[in-house]
Amino acid sequence: MRGRNPHRRRGLAVAYRTDLFKKAGLPTSPTAVSKLMATWPEYIATGQKYTAATGKPFLDSATQLFQDASDQGASKYVSAKGKYIYENNPVIKNAWSYATQAATDKITGGLAPDSPQWYSALANGGVATVLAPSWMLGQIESAAPKTKGLWSVATMPGGGGNNGGSFLAIPKSSPNAAAAYKFITWLEAPAQQLAAFKATADFPAIPSLYSNAAVQNYTAPFFSNASIGKVYVDSVEKYTEHPVGAKDRILEQEFQNGVGRVEKNGQSVSSSWAQTLAAAKRDQ
């Protein structure tokens, strides 16, 4: 298979409900919220205050918190040489600690992204924050059109981040491989990426576009005209890439399952950690 990898980053930010923050006695401006939740412990502490004040979940899912926090380090499940390092990797241990604390503090909703319950929570105020890649902003707007102007966007706790990406490939058996490759090259060129961004807010993959005024100055009325472009550019520029192994997706599922057992089933953190490590070692 012949392919072209545009290495598309989507960035990460915190989409949050300003009206719900206000009712809980929390600040509402993006600058103040970004400062309030600059680190994961601060994000969790804010969630504790919110849930104590409202009795409602602060974020949708502890498993999503684990994924996003564990993606922020320079390593994850494997080293640059392909050695499995997850058991003692501080990136994994810290992400596990943050996610399971959020779960045991009961500030999460246990909602799977894209589930009917998740979409309903977006619309009815069932959660106050979502750890949102750029492409998810469109989902929020589509799911909760009546909440226009009640959302805003703050920077991601812990620095940069990424969730999602795109790969374009051409099967080796394609009778028009050369023409297909030419089209992909045109499609992924800066001019077309900028045009797509202006039309749909599809975040561009090419770093040279990050300084473009149209990207930098992008705002949206639905999200209270927050500086969305600047927030996501900052996120992708601070994001640190990590080695990816052949079994990463399988291992990721095991760790998310482990966090989920704490969040939904009440399993102890230590018991779930031991079970997760046993499953990961079996799968690696």
FENURMO-V605398 format. One record per residue. N is the residue number from 1. RES is the residue in one letter. PSI is psi in degrees with one decimal (* if undefined). Layout:
N;RES;PSI  N;RES;PSI
This chain:
1;M;133.5  2;R;132.7  3;G;170.1  4;R;125.1  5;N;105.3  6;P;-0.5  7;H;52.9  8;R;122.6  9;R;144.5  10;R;-13.5  11;G;170.1  12;L;146.1  13;A;174.2  14;V;113.8  15;A;130.3  16;Y;155.4  17;R;112.6  18;T;-36.6  19;D;-37.5  20;L;-37.2  21;F;-44.7  22;K;-44.0  23;K;-28.9  24;A;3.0  25;G;22.0  26;L;156.1  27;P;161.1  28;T;-17.9  29;S;146.7  30;P;-38.3  31;T;-46.1  32;A;-40.1  33;V;-40.8  34;S;-40.7  35;K;-38.8  36;L;-35.2  37;M;45.5  38;A;-26.4  39;T;165.2  40;W;-42.0  41;P;-37.0  42;E;-36.3  43;Y;-44.8  44;I;-41.0  45;A;-38.2  46;T;-40.7  47;G;-38.7  48;Q;-43.0  49;K;-42.4  50;Y;-49.2  51;T;-35.9  52;A;-35.6  53;A;-28.7  54;T;-23.2  55;G;12.0  56;K;157.9  57;P;144.5  58;F;-38.2  59;L;164.4  60;D;-40.7  61;S;131.0  62;A;-31.9  63;T;-36.0  64;Q;-37.6  65;L;-44.8  66;F;-48.0  67;Q;-47.9  68;D;-39.0  69;A;-39.6  70;S;-18.7  71;D;-6.4  72;Q;-10.3  73;G;172.4  74;A;-6.7  75;S;162.3  76;K;-94.8  77;Y;-29.3  78;V;156.5  79;S;175.9  80;A;-23.0  81;K;4.7  82;G;10.1  83;K;137.1  84;Y;125.2  85;I;3.9  86;Y;-32.0  87;E;-36.5  88;N;9.3  89;N;120.3  90;P;-26.6  91;V;-46.8  92;I;-44.0  93;K;-41.9  94;N;-44.5  95;A;-40.0  96;W;-43.7  97;S;-44.7  98;Y;-47.2  99;A;-43.4  100;T;-29.1  101;Q;-45.0  102;A;-38.9  103;A;-46.8  104;T;-26.8  105;D;-7.2  106;K;43.0  107;I;6.6  108;T;156.8  109;G;-7.3  110;G;34.3  111;L;127.2  112;A;127.9  113;P;141.0  114;D;3.1  115;S;158.6  116;P;-36.5  117;Q;-35.9  118;W;-46.7  119;Y;-38.8  120;S;-40.6  121;A;-36.1  122;L;-37.3  123;A;-32.4  124;N;13.1  125;G;22.3  126;G;-19.0  127;V;151.5  128;A;-24.4  129;T;152.0  130;V;131.5  131;L;102.0  132;A;118.1  133;P;163.3  134;S;-36.8  135;W;-18.3  136;M;-18.8  137;L;-37.3  138;G;-36.1  139;Q;-42.0  140;I;-45.8  141;E;-40.5  142;S;-36.2  143;A;-29.0  144;A;60.0  145;P;-27.6  146;K;-4.6  147;T;18.1  148;K;130.9  149;G;-3.5  150;L;-5.3  151;W;155.9  152;S;-179.6  153;V;127.6  154;A;166.7  155;T;158.3  156;M;134.9  157;P;142.6  158;G;2.9  159;G;-143.5  160;G;-178.1  161;G;169.5  162;N;142.2  163;N;111.8  164;G;172.2  165;G;174.9  166;S;141.9  167;F;133.5  168;L;131.6  169;A;153.7  170;I;119.4  171;P;142.4  172;K;-29.8  173;S;-0.3  174;S;131.2  175;P;-12.8  176;N;44.6  177;A;-43.1  178;A;-43.4  179;A;-38.7  180;A;-42.5  181;Y;-38.9  182;K;-41.2  183;F;-43.0  184;I;-41.7  185;T;-41.1  186;W;-44.3  187;L;-36.5  188;E;5.1  189;A;155.7  190;P;-41.9  191;A;-43.0  192;Q;-37.9  193;Q;-39.2  194;L;-39.9  195;A;-41.9  196;A;-39.2  197;F;-44.8  198;K;-31.9  199;A;-37.1  200;T;0.1  201;A;23.4  202;D;110.7  203;F;130.2  204;P;153.7  205;A;-23.4  206;I;119.0  207;P;-28.4  208;S;-19.2  209;L;-10.8  210;Y;-27.8  211;S;-2.3  212;N;138.1  213;A;-36.0  214;A;-34.8  215;V;-49.1  216;Q;-39.4  217;N;12.3  218;Y;130.1  219;T;170.7  220;A;130.3  221;P;-35.5  222;F;-35.2  223;F;39.2  224;S;26.3  225;N;33.6  226;A;160.7  227;S;68.5  228;I;-46.5  229;G;-49.3  230;K;-40.2  231;V;-45.5  232;Y;-33.0  233;V;-45.4  234;D;-38.5  235;S;-48.3  236;V;-30.7  237;E;-26.7  238;K;-10.1  239;Y;134.3  240;T;123.6  241;E;150.9  242;H;154.1  243;P;143.9  244;V;126.5  245;G;168.0  246;A;-26.7  247;K;13.0  248;D;-42.2  249;R;-36.6  250;I;-44.0  251;L;-40.4  252;E;-42.5  253;Q;-38.1  254;E;-42.1  255;F;-36.9  256;Q;-37.5  257;N;-40.2  258;G;-45.3  259;V;-39.8  260;G;-35.0  261;R;-35.9  262;V;-43.7  263;E;-44.5  264;K;-30.0  265;N;-7.7  266;G;16.5  267;Q;146.4  268;S;151.5  269;V;-44.2  270;S;-40.6  271;S;-42.0  272;S;-35.9  273;W;-46.2  274;A;-41.8  275;Q;-38.7  276;T;-44.6  277;L;-40.7  278;A;-41.9  279;A;-39.4  280;A;-43.4  281;K;-33.8  282;R;-37.0  283;D;-21.0  284;Q;*
